[in-house]
Amino acid sequence: MYIYFSKLQSQFEKEYIFQYLLKEVKVEHIFTCLDEIKDFNEKIDEITIVFSGSKDETPITEEVNKLITEVETYNLIHLSDEGLVHNTKIYKNAKKVLRGYYKPNLTKNNVITIPIGLQGGYVNKDNIDQDIEKIYTWSFFGQAYSERSEMLNKLLELRPNLYHTNSSFLSNDMLSATVTKYAYLKTHFSLCPFGFLNPDSFRILETLENGCIPVVKKFVFIDYYKYIYGDHPFILVNDWDEAVEKLKDYISNDEKLLQKHHEVREWYKSYKINLQKSVKTYLLNENYFLDSQFKYQKNGKLGPLVFITFFYWFKIRTNYKFIFVQKKIYKFKQFIKKNLNM
């Protein structure tokens, strides 16, 4: 397989793409600019383009739009569309599309949704096949904006716990991947609240990759995560009060807790292998097999409850002006808090 991963492309998901998602794919060559393709001495019948899209024109989208006019056949791996607002016209002539973030109104059969991935440094090179001694009931690492502060306050009664909040995404006060991975290995449950715009987050795959059980909340009316992870064994709750009660039940019963760890671990091993095989067969063959999450994705496009949930969240509730103000308020509160503690 030929891959186009531009020099202009963020390196953020590079480990995820090549060491996780495409692990089963034989990559013949990785191109990083258009000149490399022009100078290549072999015919390129098909290429897979990895890119971060955008609502508006950017240098990377300009480059990709130029590239697709110069190749016969192309596949896309589309990253970063958290708000579901990226321009998807480029999908029209693509042979296959893999994208992060489920968007049910994309009705073409050549589009499937994959996990948004994990940050660099979180891929676990060692298979976790044995029970590891756990110290903490739950852990959380990230920004504590909006509902997340409420979540932490409700879960504080369950001890011992471990959490660290940072001021912004990829800020200097963020813990390293090495430290966070070790913390997950020593934790029973990882709190996985929604991202800023979307119910999905890197935290879920980072948690699974490092032997921890995700605790997730329903996305308004639906279990969003089945569209990404299929018939998953996560701890799914309606609200964080319910999370407290469910976690209490597990930590009061050692046998039940151990069984849950085994269930999640065995499920994830199978999920990861099947996802990598699905991606390989999807991109390389006309006849491909798909796991349960892809069947849910197809059915979700026709579901009225899915439509209502997404319309409410992304059209009514989520307004970019509102989000901009919310971010400013959060940063202002962090500034005040920091200065009061000086």
C-alpha positions in Angstrom: 0.0 0.0 0.0 1.2 3.5 -0.8 0.5 6.1 1.9 0.4 9.9 1.6 1.2 11.5 5.0 2.1 15.2 4.3 4.8 17.2 5.9 2.1 19.6 6.7 0.1 17.0 8.5 0.2 17.0 12.4 2.3 14.2 13.8 -0.2 13.8 16.7 -1.8 10.6 15.5 1.1 9.2 13.5 1.9 6.4 16.0 -1.8 5.5 16.1 -2.0 5.3 12.3 1.1 3.3 11.6 1.7 1.2 14.7 -2.0 0.5 15.6 -4.5 1.1 12.8 -2.4 -0.1 9.9 -0.3 -2.6 11.8 -1.5 -5.5 9.6 -1.0 -3.5 6.3 2.2 -3.8 4.3 3.2 -0.2 3.6 5.3 0.0 0.4 6.1 3.7 0.6 5.1 6.8 2.5 5.0 10.0 0.6 5.3 13.4 2.4 4.9 15.9 -0.4 3.6 16.1 -4.0 7.1 16.4 -5.5 8.0 12.9 -4.1 5.0 11.4 -6.0 6.1 13.2 -9.3 9.6 11.9 -8.9 8.6 8.3 -8.0 9.7 5.9 -10.7 6.8 3.4 -10.4 3.1 3.8 -11.4 0.8 4.5 -8.4 -2.6 2.9 -9.2 -4.0 3.6 -5.7 -2.9 5.7 -2.7 -4.3 6.1 0.8 -4.2 9.7 2.1 -4.0 10.5 5.8 -5.2 14.0 6.5 -6.8 16.3 9.0 -9.7 18.0 7.3 -11.2 21.4 7.9 -14.4 23.4 7.5 -12.4 25.9 5.5 -9.5 25.8 3.0 -6.1 25.2 4.7 -2.6 24.3 3.3 -3.2 20.6 4.0 -6.6 20.5 2.3 -5.3 22.5 -0.7 -2.5 19.9 -1.0 -4.8 17.0 -0.7 -7.3 18.4 -3.2 -4.5 18.8 -5.7 -3.2 15.3 -5.0 -6.5 13.6 -5.8 -6.6 15.2 -9.3 -3.2 13.5 -10.0 -3.9 9.9 -8.9 -6.2 7.3 -10.4 -7.7 5.9 -7.2 -7.5 7.1 -3.6 -8.6 6.1 -0.1 -8.9 8.5 2.8 -8.1 8.3 6.5 -9.8 11.5 7.7 -8.8 12.7 11.2 -9.9 15.4 13.6 -13.5 16.3 12.7 -14.6 16.6 16.3 -17.4 19.1 15.7 -18.7 17.2 12.5 -18.2 20.3 10.4 -15.4 19.4 8.1 -15.9 19.7 4.3 -16.6 16.1 3.1 -16.9 16.8 -0.7 -13.6 15.0 -1.0 -15.4 11.8 -0.1 -17.4 11.7 -3.3 -14.7 10.2 -5.5 -12.9 8.2 -2.8 -12.8 4.5 -3.1 -12.9 4.0 0.7 -13.1 6.4 3.6 -12.0 5.8 7.2 -12.9 8.6 9.5 -12.8 9.4 13.2 -16.0 10.6 14.9 -19.3 9.0 13.9 -21.5 11.2 11.6 -24.8 9.4 10.8 -25.8 11.6 8.0 -22.9 10.4 5.9 -25.0 7.8 4.0 -22.6 6.6 1.4 -21.5 3.0 1.9 -17.9 3.7 1.3 -17.5 5.6 4.7 -16.9 3.8 8.0 -16.0 5.2 11.4 -12.9 4.1 13.4 -11.7 5.1 16.9 -10.2 8.6 16.9 -7.1 7.0 18.2 -4.6 7.8 21.0 -1.8 10.2 21.6 1.8 9.4 20.8 3.4 7.2 23.5 0.2 5.3 24.5 0.5 2.3 22.3 1.4 -0.6 24.6 4.2 -2.7 23.1 3.6 -5.5 25.7 0.4 -7.6 25.7 -1.3 -7.4 29.0 -2.3 -11.0 29.5 -1.9 -11.3 33.3 -3.6 -9.7 36.2 -1.8 -6.6 37.5 -2.0 -5.4 41.0 -4.2 -2.3 41.1 -3.9 0.5 43.7 -6.5 3.0 42.7 -10.2 2.7 42.3 -10.4 5.3 39.5 -8.3 7.8 37.7 -8.7 10.8 35.5 -6.2 12.9 33.6 -7.2 16.0 31.6 -9.0 19.3 31.7 -11.7 19.7 34.3 -14.0 22.0 32.4 -17.8 22.1 32.7 -19.3 18.8 33.6 -16.0 17.2 34.4 -15.6 19.2 37.6 -19.0 17.9 38.7 -17.9 14.4 37.8 -14.7 14.6 39.9 -16.6 16.0 42.9 -19.1 13.1 42.8 -16.5 10.4 42.5 -14.1 11.8 45.2 -15.8 9.7 47.8 -14.5 6.5 46.2 -10.9 6.1 47.4 -8.1 5.6 46.7 -8.3 7.6 43.5 -5.8 9.4 41.3 -6.4 12.4 39.2 -4.5 15.3 37.7 -6.0 18.3 35.8 -4.2 20.4 33.3 -5.0 23.9 32.1 -5.5 23.1 28.4 -5.0 20.5 25.8 -1.3 19.6 25.4 -0.3 22.3 28.0 3.0 22.2 29.8 1.3 21.0 33.0 0.0 17.9 31.3 1.4 14.6 32.6 3.6 12.6 30.2 2.4 9.5 28.4 4.8 7.4 30.4 3.4 8.5 33.8 -0.2 8.3 32.7 0.2 4.8 31.2 1.7 3.6 34.5 -1.2 5.1 36.4 -3.7 3.4 34.1 -2.0 0.0 34.7 -2.5 0.6 38.5 -6.1 1.7 38.2 -9.3 -0.3 38.1 -11.5 2.3 36.3 -10.8 5.3 34.1 -13.4 8.1 34.0 -13.9 8.9 30.3 -16.2 12.0 30.1 -17.1 13.6 26.7 -14.5 15.6 24.8 -15.1 19.3 24.4 -17.4 19.0 21.4 -17.9 15.2 21.0 -18.6 12.2 23.2 -15.5 10.5 21.8 -12.1 11.1 23.2 -8.5 9.7 23.0 -8.8 8.7 26.6 -10.9 5.6 25.9 -8.4 3.8 23.6 -5.5 5.0 25.9 -7.3 3.4 28.8 -8.0 0.1 27.1 -4.5 -0.1 25.7 -3.2 0.1 29.2 -5.3 -2.4 31.2 -8.0 -0.1 32.6 -11.8 -0.3 32.4 -13.5 2.8 30.8 -16.5 4.4 32.5 -18.6 6.3 29.9 -21.8 8.2 30.0 -24.7 7.9 27.6 -24.8 10.4 24.8 -28.2 12.0 25.5 -30.4 9.1 24.5 -28.0 6.6 23.0 -24.9 4.5 23.7 -22.5 6.4 21.3 -19.7 4.0 21.9 -21.3 1.0 20.3 -20.9 2.8 17.0 -17.2 2.8 17.5 -16.5 -0.2 19.7 -19.5 -2.5 18.9 -20.8 -4.7 21.7 -18.4 -3.3 24.3 -18.1 -4.2 28.0 -17.6 -0.6 29.3 -19.3 0.7 32.4 -22.1 2.7 30.8 -24.0 5.1 33.0 -26.8 7.7 32.6 -25.1 10.1 34.9 -22.1 10.3 37.3 -24.3 9.5 40.3 -25.0 6.2 38.7 -21.2 5.7 38.1 -20.6 6.1 41.9 -23.1 3.3 42.7 -21.8 1.0 39.9 -18.2 1.4 41.0 -19.1 0.9 44.6 -20.8 -2.4 43.6 -17.6 -3.6 41.9 -15.1 -2.6 44.5 -17.2 -4.3 47.2 -17.0 -7.6 45.4 -13.5 -8.8 44.5 -14.6 -11.7 42.4 -17.0 -9.6 40.3 -14.3 -6.9 39.9 -11.8 -9.5 38.7 -14.3 -11.0 36.3 -14.9 -7.5 34.8 -11.2 -7.0 34.3 -11.0 -10.4 32.5 -14.0 -9.6 30.4 -12.7 -6.2 29.3 -9.2 -7.5 28.7 -10.3 -10.4 26.5 -12.8 -8.3 24.6 -10.2 -5.7 23.9 -7.6 -8.2 22.6 -10.2 -9.5 20.2 -11.5 -6.0 19.2 -8.0 -4.7 18.5 -7.1 -7.7 16.3 -10.4 -7.6 14.4 -10.2 -3.9 13.9 -6.8 -4.1 12.4 -7.9 -7.0 10.1 -11.1 -5.1 9.2 -9.1 -2.0 8.2 -6.7 -4.1 6.1 -9.4 -6.0 4.2 -11.5 -2.9 3.8 -8.7 -0.9 2.2 -7.2 -3.7 0.2 -10.1 -5.8 -1.0 -13.5 -5.5 -2.6 -14.8 -8.3 -0.4 -14.1 -7.3 3.2 -15.6 -8.3 6.6 -16.7 -5.8 9.2 -17.3 -6.1 12.9 -20.4 -5.3 14.9 -19.6 -1.6 15.3 -19.8 -1.1 11.5 -23.2 -2.8 11.4 -24.4 -0.4 14.1 -23.0 2.5 12.1 -25.0 1.5 9.1 -28.2 1.0 11.1 -27.7 4.2 13.0 -28.0 6.2 9.7 -31.6 5.2 9.6 -32.4 5.5 13.3 -34.7 8.5 14.3 -33.3 8.5 17.9 -29.8 8.7 16.5 -30.8 11.6 14.2 -32.5 13.5 17.1 -29.6 13.0 19.4 -27.0 14.3 16.9 -29.2 17.2 15.7 -29.8 18.3 19.3 -26.1 18.0 20.3 -24.4 19.4 17.2 -26.9 21.8 15.8 -28.9 23.2 18.8 -26.7 22.7 21.9 -23.3 23.0 20.3 -22.8 26.5 19.0 -19.2 27.6 18.1 -19.8 31.1 19.6 -21.0 29.5 22.8 -18.0 27.1 22.9 -15.6 30.0 22.3 -17.1 32.0 25.2 -17.1 28.8 27.4 -13.4 28.3 26.7 -12.6 31.9 27.6 -14.6 31.6 30.9 -12.8 28.4 31.8 -9.3 29.9 31.1 -10.3 33.0 33.1 -11.3 30.9 36.1 -8.0 29.0 35.8 -6.1 32.3 35.8 -8.0 33.5 38.9 -7.5 30.2 40.7 -3.8 30.2 40.0 -3.4 33.7 41.2 -5.4 33.1 44.4 -3.1 30.2 45.2 0.1 32.2 44.8 
